[in-house]
Amino acid sequence: KDLLGLAELSAEEISDLLDRADRFWEPAGSPAAAAFRMRRLSVVNLILEPSTRTRCAFEIAEERLGVEHVSLRWGEALSLAKGETLLDTVRTLAAMGVNVVVIRHPEVGVPAQIAASVAEVHVVNAGDGAGEHPTQGLIDLLSLRRRWGSLDGRRVLIVGDIAHSRVARSNYHGLVALGARVVLCGPKTLLPLAEEWPRATLTADLDGALEDCDAV
């Protein structure tokens, strides 16, 4: 029902999502997009922390695919500011006929809490704290798959503040599910505990990590 993270998806489910995205790739933004409107979708983007790329990416994608959409941004005059809870807000949107809620929130787990509490809507996690950012992970997986055809056996290096990166976490789960070998590289103070990423190689040596990589 919901897209909360890539950790909970199987390789088959991830591949199915990428296959669907491939079918939308060319028609998006063209008159042919109308052929994909299987049923009316009403989407509200609840962007509750500062965001440029994610908010714009969702809005542009929704527009190109002919989806009814509204964005509510942090800092606007929302009822949250006068005591309404986020759960109340989503229930109100559901009563209006909204069937997809995209949530960007600074706290880990908030999209999952909303998904468990409001059965009438599909929740898409657009980034929850240092948790996951599954749609960004899917974009990266799709880009690599379109280039290579398959990720199986590829060596992918992720560089940066891995311990606090929701994008790195989603990429890790998606890459290992599709058979890639993942190397995580960053300063030792910004690397996670190895047991938290059991199928990755962790290193602080960037020069060594760059050897024999298929993508960075």
DAZI-V500142 format. One record per run of one state. SS is the DSSP state (helix for helix, strand for strand, loop for the rest). FROM is the first residue (numbers start at 0). LEN is the number of residues. If there is no record, write none. Layout:
ss=SS from=FROM len=LEN
ss=SS from=FROM len=LEN
This chain:
ss=loop from=0 len=2
ss=strand from=2 len=1
ss=loop from=3 len=7
ss=helix from=10 len=17
ss=loop from=27 len=3
ss=helix from=30 len=6
ss=loop from=36 len=5
ss=strand from=41 len=6
ss=loop from=47 len=5
ss=helix from=52 len=12
ss=loop from=64 len=3
ss=strand from=67 len=6
ss=loop from=73 len=5
ss=helix from=78 len=4
ss=loop from=82 len=3
ss=helix from=85 len=10
ss=loop from=95 len=4
ss=strand from=99 len=6
ss=loop from=105 len=4
ss=helix from=109 len=8
ss=loop from=117 len=4
ss=strand from=121 len=7
ss=loop from=128 len=5
ss=helix from=133 len=15
ss=loop from=148 len=6
ss=strand from=154 len=5
ss=loop from=159 len=2
ss=helix from=161 len=3
ss=loop from=164 len=1
ss=helix from=165 len=12
ss=loop from=177 len=3
ss=strand from=180 len=5
ss=loop from=185 len=2
ss=helix from=187 len=3
ss=loop from=190 len=3
ss=helix from=193 len=4
ss=loop from=197 len=2
ss=strand from=199 len=4
ss=loop from=203 len=2
ss=helix from=205 len=5
ss=loop from=210 len=4
ss=strand from=214 len=1
ss=loop from=215 len=1
